[in-house]
Amino acid sequence: MPFGYNGKILRVGLSKREIKVEEPDEYFYRTYGGGSCLGAYYLLKEMSPGVDPFSPDNIIVFAGSVVNGAPVPGFARSGIVFKSPLTGAIADSQAAGYFGPELKFSGFDAIVIKGKSEKPAYLWVHDGEAEIKDASSIWGKTTGEAQDTIRKELGDERIIVAGIGQAGENLVRYACALNNLKHAYGRLGAGAVMGSKNLKAVAVRGHKKPEMKDKETVLSMAKHFSSNFMKESPDNIGLRNLGTAQYLMGQNKDGQLSTRNFQTGYFEGAENISGEKMRDTVLVKGEGCYACSVRCKRVVKADEPYKVDPAYGGPEYETLAMLGSDCGVDNLIAVCKGNELCNKYGLDTISTGGVIAFAMECYENGIITKEDTGGIDLRFGNADAMVKMVEKIAKREGIGDILAEGVKRAAEKLGKGAEKFALHVKGEEVPAHDPRVKGHLTLMYALSPIGADHVQAEHDGAFTPGWAPFFAERVKPLGILEPLELSSIDHKKVRRFFYFQNVFGTLDTLTLCLFAFAPCRYFTFRDLVDLVRAITGWEMNLWELLKMGERKGTMFRAFNVREGFTKEDDWLPERMFEGILTGPRKGQKVDKDKLKEAIDLYYKMVGWDENGVPTRGRLAELDLFWIAEELKKHDKYEK
C-alpha cells in the first residue's frame, strides 16, 4: 500500500461526461511526484502539438503530490497545469489554501480533465467518487456567489471550491481560478481554460487521510516548526507580522519597486500602500493555509471610499505593487478594492496590474484616448480609473476587451509604438520585481518556460555580501559557499541560479510552499528529505529530490520546444536594457551582451543544445528518453 498518497488519478472527459480512475504504479509516482511534473507528463503524453488553448483538446490537470496534505506547515499547495491562452506555452499555476489537501482526502492525487461540457458544469469530487453536475444557475455569477450556491446545493459548508468568475467565462486570457475565494491559481489563464470548457468549478470534500510511514516523526517536525519559526526564521517572522507586504518598503528603499510601468524603481507614495499601513488601518486578521502556523494571508475590510468585502481576503505584495505603485496609485483602499474585484471576477492581480499600467502609459503618450476609455482619465495615479479598469477587463467592456488579451496582443492591436510599453516575456506580464536590480530575476524572467515569473528560484538579496548567517548556512548543502553581488549574471550566478531553480522545481513538483522551506525559510534541506522519507517511506536523498526539480524544468522546456518556442523567446523587454529613471538605482540596467553569454552558458550547464533544445543524453539521464523520441518525431533535433 502507498504511504502519503492514494495511488489514484481521476480522469474526466467533459464532452462525453466520462469519469474513470487510473492507478499508476509506484515508479510513476516516484518519478513524477505530483504538481508540475505530473501535469507536464499528461500534456506531453496526451496532447498533440499546436492545440489551441481554448480548444476542447487542451488538457487541464489539477494536481497535488505524494506528500501534500500532510499535517505540516507548507504542505497545503496544489497546482493546475495546462497550455496557456496568454502565452501558448506550458503553464503551471499553484495555490495554497485548502483545495490540495481536500483533494487528497477525497481519494485522488490529481484530476486530468479533457473536452468541453455542452452546458455549464462543475465537478463534484468526494470520498472516492466524482460527478459532473449542472452549473447553469451559477454561470455568470462571481466566485463568491458560485461557492455559496455549490455548498448550499451539496449541503456541506466545508466543501472546498476552486472556481472561476466572469473573467474566466469571458475568456480573459489571464483569468484565474481561486479556492476559498482568496487562494489564487493566479497566472497564465487557468480560469480562461476552465471557462472555455464550460467548467465553472471543481468542488472537493473528503474524510480519509492517507497513511504516513512514520507519523510520529512527521507530527514532531510539524510541532517543532510551529514552536520555533518565530524565534529562528527572519523571513517567517516578517510573514507572520505583515504577510508578503513586508517586502514593499524594502523594495522601495533599494530602488527596485515596480513604479509607473517599470519606468522607475522608487515610488514616493510607497508608505501609503505598505504592509505597515495595512496593519494599522484596514487589516482584520491574518489567516493561514491548511496546517500552517505562519498565517501570512491578509484579510482586510473597508467602507470608504470603497466598500471592501473581507470574504475575498487582502492584497499580497504583488498586488500592492502591481495595482499600486506600478499604476502610480498610493490609495491603499483602492488597491484593496482592486484585489477584491480580481478575486470576485477571477483575475490574476499581477497581469491585471501590468495591463492597466501599460494602458496608463499608452494613455499618457496619446496611443489610448479618453474616447477609447469611455471618458476615464487613465493617467498614472488615478485610483478610481484603476478600479474601473478592473471591472472593464473582467467584463470585456470597451477598452477592457482589448486589455483582456494581455499586453502583448493589446500592443499589437493598438499599434502606434505601444509595443515598447508592453512589458512581458513570452507573452506573460512582468511581475513586481525588477530584473535590472537582481541577477536571478534577470535569468528567471528570460529563461522561465512559463514567461516572466518571480518564483522560478530564490531571489538574490539574502545571498549578497553581508548576508545573514541564517541564510548562508542553509545553502551550503547545495555547494554554495560564497556570497555574490546582487545584480551580477556571471558564471557563478548562473550556477547558483540553476541550483536554486532545481530547488524551486522540486517544491513545485511536491506542491510545497516556499515560505516553509530552505533556502530562506524554516525547514532545512535535511528537514525536507526527512519529511519526504517519513511520509512516503521511500529512502530518498536530496540528490533524488533535486532531480525531480530538474526533471520539471526539462519537461516544461521540451513542451515549449515542441510548440515552436525558440532561443529568441528567452529574452527581456527592451525597457530592461534601459536605465531606471529615478531613485537609488537610477541608471541601472541589464547588459545585453552579458545576458547573451549567461543564456549560452546556462544551456550548456543544463544539458541543452545551442538552440535550447534538451539533448537526448540529458533526457536519458533524467529518465525522460520518451520525450527525446517525441521531439525527434516532430523534427526538433538538427539533422
C-alpha positions in Angstrom: 0.0 0.0 0.0 1.3 3.5 -0.8 2.1 5.9 2.0 1.3 9.6 1.7 -0.7 9.3 -1.4 -3.7 7.4 -2.8 -2.4 5.9 -5.9 -5.4 7.1 -7.9 -5.9 9.7 -10.5 -9.3 10.8 -11.6 -9.8 11.1 -15.4 -12.7 13.3 -16.6 -14.0 13.7 -20.1 -16.4 16.6 -20.2 -17.6 16.2 -23.8 -19.0 12.7 -23.2 -19.4 13.1 -19.5 -17.0 10.2 -18.8 -15.4 9.6 -15.4 -12.6 7.0 -15.0 -10.0 6.2 -12.4 -6.4 5.5 -13.2 -4.0 3.7 -10.8 -0.3 4.4 -11.8 2.4 2.3 -10.2 5.0 3.4 -7.7 7.6 4.0 -10.4 5.3 6.7 -11.9 4.8 8.5 -8.6 8.4 8.3 -7.5 9.5 9.7 -10.9 6.9 12.4 -11.4 6.0 13.2 -7.8 3.0 15.4 -8.5 2.2 19.0 -9.3 4.3 20.4 -12.1 5.9 17.2 -13.3 2.7 15.1 -13.1 0.8 17.8 -15.1 3.6 18.1 -17.7 3.6 14.3 -18.2 -0.1 14.2 -19.3 0.3 17.3 -21.5 3.3 15.8 -23.3 1.9 12.3 -23.5 -1.7 13.0 -24.5 -1.9 16.4 -26.2 -0.8 17.0 -29.8 1.4 20.0 -30.6 -0.4 23.1 -31.8 -3.6 22.7 -29.9 -5.4 26.0 -29.4 -5.5 26.7 -25.7 -9.3 27.3 -25.9 -9.9 24.1 -27.8 -11.6 21.2 -26.0 -8.3 19.3 -26.8 -6.4 21.4 -24.2 -5.8 19.3 -21.1 -6.1 20.8 -17.6 -4.6 18.9 -14.7 -5.3 19.7 -11.0 -2.5 18.0 -9.1 -1.4 17.5 -5.5 1.6 15.3 -4.8 2.9 12.3 -3.0 3.2 14.4 0.2 0.8 17.3 0.1 -1.9 17.3 2.7 0.4 16.0 5.4 -0.3 17.9 8.7 2.8 20.1 8.4 3.3 23.8 7.6 4.0 24.2 3.9 2.2 21.1 2.6 -1.1 22.8 1.5 -0.3 23.6 -2.1 -1.7 22.2 -5.3 -1.1 23.1 -9.0 -3.0 23.5 -12.2 -1.1 22.6 -15.4 -2.4 23.4 -18.9 -1.4 25.1 -22.1 -1.7 28.9 -21.5 -4.0 31.0 -23.6 -1.8 34.0 -22.7 1.5 32.6 -23.9 0.8 29.5 -25.9 3.4 27.8 -23.7 3.0 25.3 -20.9 1.5 26.9 -17.7 1.8 26.0 -14.1 -0.4 27.9 -11.6 0.0 27.0 -7.9 -2.1 28.0 -4.9 -2.1 27.1 -1.2 -5.2 27.2 1.0 -7.2 24.0 1.4 -8.0 22.6 -2.0 -4.9 20.4 -2.4 -5.3 18.6 1.0 -9.0 18.2 0.5 -8.5 16.7 -2.9 -6.1 14.2 -1.4 -8.6 13.4 1.4 -11.3 12.8 -1.3 -9.3 9.8 -2.5 -7.4 11.2 -5.5 -3.9 12.6 -6.1 -4.8 14.5 -9.3 -7.6 15.2 -11.8 -7.0 15.1 -15.5 -9.7 17.0 -17.4 -10.3 16.9 -21.2 -13.0 18.0 -23.6 -15.8 20.6 -23.2 -19.1 20.3 -21.5 -22.1 21.0 -23.7 -23.5 23.3 -21.0 -22.1 24.9 -17.8 -21.0 22.3 -15.3 -19.0 21.8 -12.2 -17.2 18.7 -11.0 -18.0 17.3 -7.6 -15.3 15.0 -6.1 -15.9 13.3 -2.8 -14.8 10.2 -0.9 -13.6 8.3 -4.0 -16.5 9.3 -6.2 -17.0 12.0 -8.8 -20.0 13.6 -10.6 -20.4 16.2 -13.3 -23.2 18.5 -12.2 -25.2 21.3 -13.8 -23.8 24.8 -13.3 -26.3 26.7 -15.4 -27.7 28.6 -12.3 -24.2 29.9 -11.3 -22.9 30.7 -14.8 -22.4 34.5 -14.8 -22.0 34.7 -11.1 -19.0 35.8 -9.1 -16.7 33.3 -7.4 -18.3 34.0 -4.0 -21.9 33.6 -5.3 -20.9 30.4 -7.1 -19.2 28.9 -4.0 -22.2 29.7 -1.7 -24.6 28.1 -4.2 -22.5 24.9 -4.6 -22.1 24.5 -0.8 -25.8 25.0 -0.3 -26.8 22.6 -3.1 -24.5 19.9 -1.8 -25.4 20.5 1.9 -21.9 21.0 3.3 -20.2 24.3 4.2 -16.8 22.6 4.4 -16.6 21.8 0.7 -13.6 23.4 -0.9 -14.4 25.0 -4.2 -11.8 26.0 -6.9 -13.9 28.2 -9.2 -13.9 30.9 -11.8 -15.8 34.2 -12.1 -17.0 36.2 -15.0 -13.4 36.8 -16.2 -12.9 33.1 -16.9 -16.3 32.8 -18.6 -15.4 35.8 -20.8 -12.1 34.1 -21.7 -9.9 36.9 -20.3 -6.5 35.4 -21.2 -5.1 35.9 -17.7 -8.3 34.8 -15.8 -7.6 32.7 -12.8 -9.3 30.1 -10.6 -9.5 30.6 -6.8 -10.1 28.3 -3.9 -11.9 29.7 -0.8 -12.2 33.0 -2.8 -8.7 34.1 -1.8 -6.2 31.5 -2.8 -5.5 32.1 -6.5 -4.2 29.8 -9.1 -3.1 33.1 -10.4 -1.0 33.3 -13.5 -1.4 32.4 -17.2 -5.1 31.8 -17.6 -6.3 28.7 -15.8 -9.6 30.4 -15.3 -10.0 31.1 -19.0 -9.2 27.5 -19.9 -11.9 26.3 -17.4 -14.3 28.9 -19.0 -13.6 27.6 -22.5 -14.6 24.1 -21.2 -17.8 25.4 -19.6 -16.3 24.3 -16.3 -17.3 26.7 -13.6 -15.7 24.9 -10.6 -14.2 21.8 -9.1 -15.6 21.1 -5.6 -13.9 18.6 -3.3 -14.6 17.0 0.0 -13.0 14.0 1.7 -12.8 12.2 5.0 -9.9 9.8 4.6 -6.3 10.9 5.1 -3.6 8.7 3.5 -1.4 6.8 6.0 2.1 8.0 6.6 5.0 5.7 7.0 6.3 7.4 10.1 3.6 9.6 11.5 5.3 10.3 14.8 8.3 11.9 13.0 6.0 14.0 10.8 4.0 15.3 13.7 7.1 16.0 15.8 8.6 18.1 13.0 5.4 20.0 12.5 5.3 20.8 16.2 8.9 21.9 16.1 8.2 24.3 13.2 5.2 25.9 14.9 7.1 26.3 18.2 10.2 27.8 16.8 9.8 29.6 13.5 9.0 32.9 15.2 12.3 32.6 17.1 14.6 31.4 14.3 13.4 32.4 10.9 13.8 36.1 10.0 11.6 35.8 6.9 8.8 33.9 8.5 8.7 36.4 11.4 8.0 39.1 8.8 5.4 37.0 7.1 3.5 36.4 10.3 3.5 40.1 11.1 2.9 41.7 7.7 2.4 39.0 5.2 4.2 39.3 1.9 3.6 43.0 2.2 6.6 43.0 4.4 8.8 43.3 1.3 7.3 46.5 -0.1 9.1 49.2 1.8 12.5 47.3 1.5 12.0 47.1 -2.3 11.2 50.8 -2.5 14.2 51.8 -0.3 16.5 49.8 -2.5 15.1 51.3 -5.7 13.5 48.2 -7.1 9.8 48.6 -6.6 7.9 48.5 -9.9 6.6 52.0 -10.4 4.7 53.5 -13.3 5.1 50.5 -15.6 8.7 49.9 -14.5 9.9 53.4 -15.6 11.5 53.6 -12.2 12.0 51.6 -9.1 11.2 54.2 -6.5 7.6 55.3 -5.5 7.1 58.4 -3.4 3.8 57.1 -2.2 5.1 53.6 -1.1 4.4 54.2 2.6 0.7 54.7 1.9 0.3 51.2 0.4 2.8 49.4 2.7 2.2 46.4 4.9 2.6 48.6 7.9 -0.1 50.9 6.6 -2.4 47.9 6.0 -1.8 46.6 9.5 -2.6 50.0 11.1 -5.7 50.7 9.1 -7.7 48.1 7.2 -6.4 44.7 8.4 -9.0 42.5 10.1 -6.8 39.5 10.7 -4.1 37.2 9.4 -5.1 33.8 8.1 -3.2 30.6 7.3 -3.4 27.6 5.0 -4.1 24.0 6.0 -1.9 23.0 8.9 0.3 26.2 8.7 1.1 28.4 11.7 2.8 31.2 9.7 -0.6 32.8 8.8 0.8 35.1 6.1 -2.5 35.7 4.4 -4.1 39.1 5.0 -7.9 39.8 5.4 -9.0 43.4 5.0 -12.2 45.4 5.3 -13.1 49.0 4.5 -16.2 51.1 3.9 -14.8 54.4 2.5 -14.0 55.5 -0.2 -14.6 51.9 -1.4 -16.5 49.1 0.3 -14.2 46.2 0.6 -15.5 42.7 1.5 -13.2 40.7 3.8 -14.5 37.4 2.4 -12.1 38.0 -0.5 -9.0 38.3 1.7 -6.5 41.1 1.2 -3.7 42.1 -1.1 -0.3 40.3 -1.3 2.9 42.2 -2.0 2.5 41.6 -5.8 -1.0 43.1 -5.7 0.0 46.1 -3.7 2.8 46.8 -6.2 1.1 46.0 -9.5 -2.3 47.7 -8.7 -0.5 50.3 -6.6 3.0 51.6 -7.4 3.1 50.2 -10.9 -0.1 52.2 -11.7 1.2 55.1 -9.6 -1.6 54.6 -7.2 -1.0 55.4 -3.5 -4.5 54.8 -2.2 -4.4 51.6 -0.1 -8.2 51.2 0.0 -8.4 51.5 -3.8 -5.8 48.7 -4.1 -7.7 46.6 -1.6 -10.9 47.1 -3.7 -9.0 46.2 -6.9 -7.8 43.0 -5.1 -11.4 42.2 -4.1 -12.7 42.7 -7.6 -10.0 40.5 -9.1 -10.9 37.7 -6.6 -14.6 38.2 -7.3 -14.3 38.1 -11.1 -11.3 35.7 -11.1 -8.4 37.8 -12.4 -4.7 37.4 -11.9 -3.7 40.6 -10.0 -0.2 40.7 -11.4 -1.2 40.6 -15.1 -4.2 42.9 -14.4 -2.0 45.5 -12.8 0.6 45.1 -15.5 -2.0 45.6 -18.2 -3.5 48.7 -16.6 -0.1 50.2 -16.1 0.6 49.5 -19.8 -2.7 51.2 -20.7 -1.9 54.2 -18.5 1.5 54.7 -20.2 -0.2 54.4 -23.6 -2.8 57.0 -22.5 -0.2 59.4 -21.3 1.5 59.0 -24.7 -1.6 59.6 -26.8 -2.0 56.0 -28.0 -5.2 55.5 -26.0 -7.5 58.4 -25.7 -10.4 59.4 -23.4 -12.7 58.4 -26.2 -11.2 54.9 -26.1 -11.6 54.7 -22.3 -15.2 55.8 -22.2 -14.3 59.1 -20.5 -12.0 57.6 -17.9 -8.9 59.7 -17.3 -6.5 56.8 -17.4 -3.4 58.5 -16.0 -0.9 57.1 -13.6 -2.0 57.8 -10.1 -5.8 57.8 -10.8 -7.0 55.3 -8.2 -10.6 55.4 -9.4 -9.5 54.7 -13.0 -7.6 51.7 -11.9 -10.6 50.2 -10.1 -12.9 50.9 -13.1 -10.5 49.2 -15.4 -10.5 46.0 -13.4 -14.3 45.9 -14.0 -14.0 46.7 -17.7 -11.3 44.0 -18.2 -13.3 41.3 -16.4 -16.5 42.1 -18.4 -14.6 42.8 -21.6 -16.3 46.2 -21.9 -14.9 48.9 -24.2 -11.1 49.2 -24.0 -11.3 46.3 -21.4 -11.9 43.9 -24.3 -8.5 44.8 -25.8 -6.7 44.7 -22.5 -8.3 41.3 -21.6 -5.9 39.9 -24.3 -2.8 40.8 -22.3 -0.2 43.4 -23.1 1.4 41.5 -26.0 -1.8 41.2 -28.0 -3.1 44.5 -26.9 0.0 46.3 -28.1 -0.2 44.6 -31.4 -3.8 45.7 -31.8 -3.2 49.3 -30.7 0.0 49.8 -32.7 1.4 53.4 -32.8 4.5 52.3 -30.8 2.6 50.6 -28.0 4.9 47.6 -28.2 7.6 49.4 -26.3 5.3 49.8 -23.3 4.2 46.2 -23.3 6.4 44.5 -20.6 6.2 40.8 -21.0 8.3 37.7 -21.6 6.8 35.0 -23.9 3.5 36.9 -23.5 3.3 36.9 -19.7 3.3 40.3 -17.9 6.3 41.1 -15.8 5.7 40.8 -12.0 6.6 43.4 -9.4 10.3 42.7 -9.1 12.9 44.5 -11.3 15.4 42.3 -13.2 17.7 45.3 -13.7 18.5 45.0 -10.0 18.6 41.3 -9.2 20.7 38.8 -11.3 18.5 35.8 -10.5 15.5 37.8 -11.8 17.3 38.6 -15.0 17.8 34.9 -15.6 14.4 33.9 -14.2 12.4 36.1 -16.5 14.5 35.3 -19.6 14.7 31.6 -19.1 11.5 30.7 -17.3 9.5 28.3 -19.5 6.2 29.9 -18.4 7.2 33.5 -19.1 8.1 36.3 -16.7 7.9 34.6 -13.3 9.4 35.6 -10.0 9.3 32.3 -8.2 11.4 30.2 -10.5 14.3 30.4 -8.0 15.2 32.3 -4.8 15.9 36.0 -5.1 19.5 37.3 -4.7 19.1 39.6 -1.7 19.8 37.1 1.1 22.9 35.8 -0.6 24.9 39.0 -1.3 27.9 40.3 0.6 26.7 41.0 4.2 24.1 38.2 4.0 22.7 36.8 7.2 24.4 33.7 8.7 20.9 32.1 8.9 20.7 32.0 5.0 24.4 31.3 4.5 24.3 28.0 6.4 21.1 26.8 4.7 22.6 26.9 1.1 25.8 25.0 1.9 24.3 21.6 1.2 24.0 22.8 -2.4 27.7 23.6 -2.5 27.0 27.3 -2.5 29.7 28.7 -0.2 30.2 32.3 -1.0 28.1 35.5 -1.4 27.7 37.1 -4.9 27.0 40.6 -5.9 23.2 41.4 -6.2 22.9 42.2 -10.0 25.7 40.0 -11.4 24.9 37.4 -14.1 28.4 35.8 -14.4 29.2 32.1 -14.4 28.9 31.8 -10.6 25.5 33.4 -10.6 24.3 31.2 -13.5 25.4 28.1 -11.4 23.6 29.3 -8.3 20.5 30.2 -10.3 20.5 26.7 -11.8 20.7 25.0 -8.4 18.0 27.3 -6.9 15.8 26.6 -9.9 16.0 22.9 -9.3 15.1 23.5 -5.6 12.0 25.5 -6.6 11.2 22.9 -9.3 11.2 20.3 -6.6 8.9 22.4 -4.4 6.6 22.9 -7.4 6.5 19.1 -8.1 5.9 18.2 -4.5 3.5 21.1 -4.2 5.3 22.6 -1.2 5.2 26.2 -0.1 8.5 28.1 -0.5 7.6 30.1 2.7 8.3 26.9 4.7 11.5 25.6 3.2 15.1 26.4 2.6 17.0 28.3 1.3 15.3 31.2 3.1 12.7 29.8 5.5 12.5 27.5 8.5 12.8 23.9 7.3 16.3 22.9 6.1 17.1 20.7 3.1 17.7 17.9 5.6 14.3 18.5 7.0 12.8 18.3 3.5 14.5 14.9 3.0 13.4 13.6 6.4 9.8 14.7 5.9 9.5 13.1 2.4 11.0 9.9 3.8 8.7 9.9 6.9 5.6 10.5 4.8 6.3 8.1 1.9 8.6 5.5 3.4 10.9 6.0 0.3 14.6 6.0 1.0 15.2 9.3 -0.9 18.0 11.8 -0.6 18.5 15.4 -1.6 20.0 14.4 -4.9 17.0 12.4 -5.9 14.6 15.2 -4.8 16.5 17.8 -6.8 16.4 15.6 -9.8 12.6 16.0 -9.6 13.1 19.7 -9.9 15.4 19.3 -12.9 13.0 16.9 -14.5 10.2 19.5 -14.1 12.3 22.3 -15.8 13.3 20.0 -18.7 9.8 18.7 -19.3 8.5 22.2 -19.4 11.2 23.2 -21.9 10.5 20.2 -24.1 6.8 21.1 -24.2 7.6 24.6 -25.4 10.2 23.4 -27.9 7.5 21.1 -29.4 5.2 24.1 -29.6 7.7 26.1 -31.6 9.3 28.3 -29.0 13.0 29.0 -29.7 16.1 30.6 -28.2 14.8 34.0 -29.4 11.9 33.8 -26.9 14.4 33.7 -24.0 14.8 37.4 -23.7 13.6 40.5 -21.8 11.5 43.5 -22.7 13.6 46.4 -24.2 12.9 48.6 -21.2 15.1 46.3 -19.0 18.1 47.3 -21.1 17.4 51.0 -20.4 18.4 52.7 -17.2 16.0 53.1 -14.2 14.9 56.7 -14.3 15.0 57.8 -10.7 15.8 56.6 -7.1 18.7 54.8 -5.6 19.2 52.6 -8.7 19.0 55.4 -11.2 20.7 54.4 -14.5 20.9 50.6 -13.6 20.1 48.3 -16.5 20.7 44.8 -17.8 23.7 44.4 -20.1 22.6 42.6 -23.3 26.0 41.1 -24.1 26.3 39.6 -20.6 22.8 38.3 -20.8 23.5 36.5 -24.1 26.7 34.9 -22.5 24.7 33.9 -19.5 22.0 32.2 -21.5 24.5 30.3 -23.6 26.3 29.1 -20.5 23.0 28.1 -18.9 22.1 26.0 -22.0 25.4 24.1 -21.7 25.0 23.7 -17.9 21.6 22.2 -18.0 22.3 19.9 -21.0 20.6 21.7 -23.9 22.0 22.3 -27.3 22.9 25.7 -28.6 19.3 26.3 -29.7 17.9 25.5 -26.2 16.7 22.0 -27.1 17.2 19.4 -24.3 19.7 16.9 -25.7 18.9 13.2 -26.0 21.7 12.5 -23.4 20.2 14.8 -20.8 16.7 13.4 -21.3 18.0 9.9 -21.0 19.9 10.8 -17.8 16.6 12.2 -16.3 14.7 9.0 -17.3 12.8 11.0 -19.9 14.0 9.4 -23.0 10.5 9.0 -24.3 10.5 12.8 -24.7 13.6 12.6 -26.9 11.6 10.3 -29.2 8.7 12.8 -29.1 11.0 15.7 -30.1 12.6 13.6 -32.8 9.2 12.7 -34.2 8.4 16.4 -34.6 11.8 17.3 -36.1 13.2 19.3 -33.2 16.7 17.9 -33.5 19.1 19.1 -36.1 19.8 16.6 -38.8 
